[in-house]
Amino acid sequence: MVEVRFLSLVAEHTGTLRYTLKVGGATTVRGLIDALDELFPGIKRLLLDDNGNLKRNYDVFVNGRSVDWLNGLDTVVSDDDVVTITFLAIFGG
């Protein structure tokens, strides 16, 4: 079972801070987002742009590491992994 944690605006969309999802072996972050979209309609549209890439204001972490430093949305997710999906607040001055 993969534990998915939703932070900030993502949690507002899902209505929950965490959800446990059975992936049946291994899948990718993209596959996980597809599965989550069936449970939380619109989350895929919230996170991905028209080209299927992660929008720049969002990040996904697998076991505490950003997928930007792994294999992006093709990062493999297996049972016992923790995936955190968050909105990145941008501050300027």
C-alpha positions as CSV (number, residue, x, y, z in Angstrom):
1,M,0.0,0.0,0.0
2,V,1.3,3.4,-0.9
3,E,0.6,6.2,1.5
4,V,-0.3,9.4,-0.4
5,R,-0.1,12.7,1.6
6,F,-1.8,15.8,0.3
7,L,-0.6,19.2,1.4
8,S,-1.9,22.7,1.1
9,L,-4.2,23.3,-2.0
10,V,-4.0,19.6,-2.9
11,A,-5.6,18.7,0.4
12,E,-8.3,21.2,-0.2
13,H,-9.1,19.6,-3.5
14,T,-9.1,16.0,-2.1
15,G,-10.8,16.9,1.2
16,T,-8.2,14.7,3.1
17,L,-4.6,14.9,4.2
18,R,-3.8,11.3,3.4
19,Y,-5.0,8.3,1.5
20,T,-3.7,4.7,1.3
21,L,-3.8,3.2,-2.2
22,K,-3.0,-0.3,-3.3
23,V,-0.8,-0.2,-6.4
24,G,-0.4,-4.0,-6.8
25,G,3.4,-4.2,-7.1
26,A,4.8,-1.1,-8.8
27,T,3.6,1.8,-10.9
28,T,4.9,5.2,-11.8
29,V,4.0,8.6,-10.3
30,R,2.0,9.2,-13.5
31,G,0.1,6.0,-13.0
32,L,-0.5,6.9,-9.4
33,I,-1.9,10.3,-10.5
34,D,-4.2,8.5,-12.9
35,A,-5.5,6.2,-10.2
36,L,-6.0,9.2,-7.8
37,D,-8.0,11.0,-10.5
38,E,-10.5,8.2,-10.4
39,L,-10.9,8.7,-6.6
40,F,-10.5,12.5,-6.6
41,P,-11.9,13.7,-10.0
42,G,-10.0,16.7,-11.3
43,I,-6.7,16.1,-9.4
44,K,-4.9,15.2,-12.6
45,R,-6.1,18.5,-14.2
46,L,-5.0,20.3,-11.0
47,L,-1.4,18.8,-11.1
48,L,-0.6,18.4,-14.8
49,D,-0.5,20.8,-17.7
50,D,-1.9,20.2,-21.2
51,N,1.2,18.3,-22.2
52,G,1.0,15.9,-19.2
53,N,3.9,17.5,-17.3
54,L,3.7,18.5,-13.7
55,K,2.7,22.1,-13.3
56,R,5.6,24.2,-12.0
57,N,3.7,25.2,-8.8
58,Y,3.3,21.6,-7.7
59,D,5.8,19.0,-6.6
60,V,5.7,15.3,-5.9
61,F,8.0,13.6,-3.4
62,V,8.6,9.9,-3.2
63,N,10.0,8.9,0.2
64,G,11.0,12.6,0.8
65,R,12.8,13.1,-2.5
66,S,11.4,15.3,-5.2
67,V,10.7,13.5,-8.5
68,D,12.6,16.4,-10.1
69,W,15.7,14.7,-8.8
70,L,14.5,11.2,-9.6
71,N,12.8,10.1,-12.9
72,G,10.1,12.8,-13.0
73,L,6.6,11.4,-13.5
74,D,8.2,8.1,-14.6
75,T,9.6,7.5,-11.1
76,V,8.6,4.1,-9.9
77,V,6.3,3.9,-6.8
78,S,6.0,0.6,-4.9
79,D,4.1,-0.7,-1.9
80,D,5.4,0.8,1.3
81,D,6.4,4.1,-0.4
82,V,5.2,7.4,0.8
83,V,4.2,9.9,-1.8
84,T,3.7,13.6,-0.9
85,I,1.9,15.9,-3.3
86,T,2.1,19.6,-2.6
87,F,1.6,23.1,-3.9
88,L,4.7,25.2,-3.9
89,A,4.1,28.7,-2.5
90,I,6.2,31.2,-4.4
91,F,7.3,34.3,-2.6
92,G,8.9,37.4,-4.2
93,G,10.0,40.7,-3.1
